[in-house]
């Protein structure tokens, strides 16, 4: 399945302002080919914004609530999905998380487990100055393309919904990360497959850096 975002923008016209609140909402459902719903819902979520709501219904169906013009645009895209070739088997998305403590120091030192982050940590040190860097924790959370995953334990809570733009191998992820009282971040990010990003840090005597790297598992 090719990326649906350009077709969605054209069909739904989401460059237009949001409709007035008094415009009545319409509910519509569609039956979809197996495996198509999660990716279509993820794409619609990024396009509809405040103009409507898309969810996966029973049996892998698509449920959309919004103004009639928006629903009509979605219908045009759904017909392309239904009438087109069957979608490829869904891929998995693995988000690798590192939680790194940085304490101000006369010179930079790095503890074990940080080898994969060398280039990113070089940038942090250049920006924030010399630090004693140590790995606090790591987590791996793998989910099906477009599906939600969650990890929660005594140390942290992590929730993610990650989907893939096939033409660019870019991972679009909505993430929520909580590390006790020290740090909490909610954000949407777009990262190329294999790229490391720094999501957040907290100040004080030292900094807690939250780093993430997506990996697409499977052929797209």
C-alpha positions in Angstrom: 0.0 0.0 0.0 1.4 3.4 -1.0 1.3 6.3 1.4 -2.2 7.5 1.8 -1.4 11.0 3.1 -1.3 12.9 -0.2 -4.6 11.3 -1.3 -6.2 12.1 2.1 -5.2 15.7 2.0 -6.7 16.1 -1.5 -9.9 14.2 -0.8 -10.7 15.6 2.6 -9.4 19.1 2.0 -7.7 19.5 5.4 -5.9 22.6 4.4 -9.2 24.4 4.9 -10.2 25.8 8.3 -12.0 23.6 10.7 -15.8 23.6 10.1 -18.0 25.6 12.5 -19.2 23.8 15.6 -22.8 23.9 14.5 -22.1 21.6 11.4 -23.8 18.3 12.2 -21.6 15.2 12.5 -22.1 12.1 10.5 -21.1 8.6 11.6 -20.0 6.1 8.8 -18.5 2.7 8.9 -16.6 0.8 6.2 -15.5 -2.8 5.9 -11.8 -3.0 5.0 -9.4 -5.7 3.8 -7.7 -7.6 6.6 -4.9 -5.6 8.1 -5.8 -2.3 6.4 -7.6 -0.6 9.4 -4.6 0.2 11.7 -2.6 2.0 9.0 -5.6 3.8 7.6 -6.7 5.0 11.0 -3.1 6.2 11.8 -3.0 8.2 8.6 -6.5 9.7 9.1 -5.6 10.7 12.7 -2.7 12.8 11.3 -4.9 14.4 8.6 -8.3 14.9 10.3 -7.0 16.7 13.4 -10.0 18.6 14.8 -12.2 17.9 11.8 -13.3 14.4 12.7 -12.4 11.2 14.5 -11.3 7.9 13.0 -11.2 4.6 14.9 -10.9 0.9 14.2 -14.3 -0.9 14.7 -15.3 -4.5 15.1 -13.8 -7.0 12.7 -11.2 -4.5 11.4 -13.7 -2.0 10.1 -13.2 1.7 9.9 -15.4 4.1 11.9 -15.4 7.9 11.1 -17.3 10.7 12.8 -17.2 14.1 11.2 -19.0 16.6 8.8 -20.5 15.1 5.7 -17.8 16.6 3.5 -15.1 15.0 5.5 -16.9 11.6 5.5 -17.3 11.9 1.7 -13.5 12.5 1.4 -12.7 9.5 3.5 -15.1 7.4 1.5 -13.2 8.2 -1.7 -10.0 7.1 -0.1 -11.5 3.9 1.3 -12.7 3.0 -2.2 -9.1 3.2 -3.4 -8.0 0.9 -0.6 -10.8 -1.6 -1.1 -10.5 -1.7 -5.0 -6.7 -1.6 -5.0 -4.3 -4.5 -4.6 -4.2 -6.2 -1.2 -1.9 -4.5 1.3 1.4 -6.1 2.2 1.7 -7.9 5.5 2.0 -5.3 8.3 5.5 -4.6 9.6 6.5 -4.3 13.3 7.9 -1.1 14.7 10.5 -1.3 17.4 11.2 1.7 19.5 14.4 1.4 21.5 14.6 3.8 24.6 17.6 4.9 26.6 17.4 6.9 29.8 20.8 8.6 30.4 21.9 10.6 33.5 24.3 13.4 32.9 26.2 15.0 35.8 28.3 18.1 35.3 32.0 17.1 35.4 35.5 18.5 34.6 35.7 16.2 31.7 33.3 13.9 29.9 33.1 10.2 30.9 30.7 7.5 29.7 29.6 4.4 31.5 28.9 1.1 29.8 25.9 0.5 27.5 26.1 3.9 25.7 28.2 2.8 22.7 25.2 3.0 20.3 24.6 6.6 21.3 28.1 8.0 20.6 27.3 10.5 17.9 24.2 11.8 19.8 26.0 12.1 23.1 28.8 14.0 21.4 26.2 16.6 20.3 24.8 16.7 23.9 28.2 17.3 25.4 29.0 20.0 22.8 25.8 21.8 23.8 25.6 21.2 27.6 29.3 20.9 28.4 31.4 18.1 30.0 29.3 15.5 31.8 29.7 12.1 33.5 27.2 10.1 31.5 25.7 6.9 32.8 22.9 4.6 31.6 20.0 4.5 34.0 17.7 2.2 32.1 16.7 0.9 28.6 13.4 -0.4 27.2 12.4 -2.0 24.0 8.7 -1.8 22.9 7.7 -3.5 19.6 4.3 -3.0 18.2 2.4 -3.8 15.0 2.4 -0.9 12.5 -0.3 1.6 13.7 -1.0 -0.2 17.0 -0.6 0.9 20.6 1.9 -0.6 23.0 2.6 0.0 26.7 5.1 -0.8 29.3 4.5 0.1 33.0 6.6 -1.0 35.9 7.8 0.5 39.2 10.4 2.7 37.4 8.5 4.1 34.4 5.5 4.2 32.2 5.8 4.2 28.4 3.0 4.3 25.9 3.5 4.5 22.1 1.5 4.4 18.9 3.9 4.1 15.9 3.1 3.9 12.3 5.1 3.8 9.1 5.1 6.0 6.0 6.2 3.4 3.5 7.5 5.7 0.8 10.0 7.4 3.1 10.6 4.7 5.8 9.7 7.4 8.4 8.2 6.4 11.7 5.4 8.6 13.0 5.0 8.0 16.8 2.7 9.4 19.5 4.5 8.8 22.7 4.0 9.3 26.4 6.9 8.7 28.8 6.8 9.1 32.6 9.9 8.5 34.8 8.6 8.9 38.3 8.4 12.5 39.3 11.6 13.3 37.4 10.4 13.6 33.9 7.2 13.3 31.8 6.9 14.0 28.1 4.0 13.6 25.6 4.8 14.3 22.0 4.4 13.3 18.4 7.7 12.7 16.5 8.7 11.8 13.0 12.0 9.9 12.7 13.8 8.1 9.9 14.3 4.4 10.5 17.4 4.0 12.7 17.7 7.7 13.7 18.3 8.6 17.4 16.4 11.6 18.9 16.6 13.3 22.3 13.0 13.8 23.5 13.4 15.5 26.9 15.7 16.4 29.7 15.3 17.7 33.2 17.6 20.2 35.0 18.9 20.5 38.5 22.1 19.1 39.7 22.1 16.8 36.7 20.0 16.0 33.6 18.0 13.0 32.7 18.1 12.5 28.9 15.4 10.4 27.2 16.6 9.1 23.8 14.7 7.0 21.3 15.5 5.1 18.1 12.9 3.5 15.8 13.6 0.4 13.8 11.2 -1.0 11.2 11.0 -4.8 11.4 10.0 -6.4 8.1 10.2 -5.5 4.4 8.2 -2.5 3.2 
